[in-house]
């Protein structure tokens, strides 16, 4: 099977490519910039922006992939507030460019659009596991753009009678994730303290919110199963079904580090979460492809902390 992955050089893309290659797939990568990881692989790498339709079409015409896994996005919520036009063009127009080019070349192929649980937005205030049929109420430019692109792709798929699968992937973490996400932020700080690079204090905001977390290996396993198995066009949650308090994550990382760290509430960081509990229901995906999370959450935290200690 030939699989084209956009955003292949990022956190999720690197883990996905490593797993796909172990299964003897033919891989093609699209990334805005080449990087050390992609250069180390013996695969075609197209260095381009997904807003450049002609280059995207040329890549797909040359490679003729069976499956396209679309990871590329402007996914930083803070940036989306500062640059909503860039966020909208990248996440909506870029996705449409890929759709148009892919199905022009291979109308029998499979297009996997990686979306976000953030699309549910304020619906999570219901406090119950979120299901795909529930109304979405996105509350920032990033999640609005992801929901818009998802719905446009699904409507086009219905009109064109082609196979588009869109995930709503909940929080995931692991080695290689950038700063700016809760687990990597905490783990990097704990690692710096453990290495003697900063004093034994961590300043935090509101720790009371609870979120649905998955270790990266479980998320990649879901993407692989979606790639390999027949799955109807539609939306699919990828979630653990369990919410973990942010406070637990920090305390567990400190416990794993085996050092004394003072946790200090910083009023400048304190912004009470509007949604206290955000958790998903992934029964739909489990039923169709047989996927379920297998990595113990604490083990995932340990692997992530070890990554930051060693890098």
Secondary structure, 3 states (H helix, E strand, C coil): CEEEEECCCCHHHHHHHHHHHHCCCEEEEEECCCCHHHHCCCCEEEECCCCCHHHHHHHHHHHCCCEEEECCCCCCHHHHHHCHHHHHHHHHHHHHHHHHHHHHHCCCCEEEEEEEHHHHEHHHHHCCCECCCCCCECCCHHHHHHHHHHHHHHHHHHHHCCEEEEEEECEEECCCCCCCCHHHHHHHHHHHHHCCCCCCEEEECCCCCEEEEEEHHHHHHHHHHHHHCCCCCEEEEECCCCEEEHHHHHHHHHHHHCCCCEEEECCCCCCCCCCCEECECCHHHHHHHCCCCCCCHHHHHHHHHHHHHHC
